[in-house]
């Protein structure tokens, strides 16, 4: 993939669906709820298919085992910092909860995966998926209980989580993709070349299905009073976390592609899941939307070009 195609792919697959989603929400009568089917299509079918295809051809080595640890450490460290700093900044527990969740969750799957593919190719995408093995644990066993803690004084519905509900859930279906792909890999079954071409088509469909509904949730008017938080959240997401994760990882990992994947993975913008968690637990949704929109915009304009040049 040459430079021009890489840049055009980024614009087409990340910038365009966000813009079109915003236009659909604010300039047409298309309802946001009708776009939820695209997210379900991704989670229950397209993500597992893509993950199985990419992990099928990965060269397995011991250093790969470090990627899930990075994937777990990144939100844990971010969430801990958000919890400590939020306690000093906000008196309202709903604001503190949204602040903590925004620090914790990043868009490592959709944007991180696509950028890994653009810069590093299909192997980079597969490595990024390895780093997300514990993503469900991070979301349901850590982010949800934290959000519940901050909203306990509100009238929001408290969700009781059980281990079996976390492991045996439809949201875990993408993990089957890793299992299938790794099984085919270990059995030394050669992947047909036509599936490589199919993967390159599929990744564009997945990006649009994920980001078009997100674009529809952007509302600039409601976010303005939290704009002072943009610099500090951006510093955490784009400077502190990647420097910390790469510094630690370089002591353990020597594989250049894995290290580059860690840079991409740990410098992702805030996640739409932070907005969803805030909505479920009646936290301050406008703060999480601001974090998502602002860091995504900065990522598009500044961070991605830097990653593209240095990696």
Buried (B, 14 or more C-beta within 10 A) or exposed (E): EEEEEBBEBBEEBBBBBBBBBBEBBEEEEBEEEEBEEBBEBBBEBBBBBBBBBBBBBBEEEEBBEBBBBBBBBBBBBBBEBBBEBBEEEBEEBBBBBBBBBBBBBBBBBBBBBBBBBBBBBBBBBBBBBBBBBBBBBBBBEBBBEBBBBBBEEBEBEBEEEEEEEBEEEEEBBBBEBBEBBBEBBEEEEEBEEEEBEBBEEBBBBBBBBBBBBBBBBBBEEEBEEBEEBBEBBBEBBBEBBBEBBBEBBEEBBEBEBBBBBBBBBBBBBBBBBBBBBBBBBBBBBBBBBBBBBBBBBBBBEEBBEEBBEEB
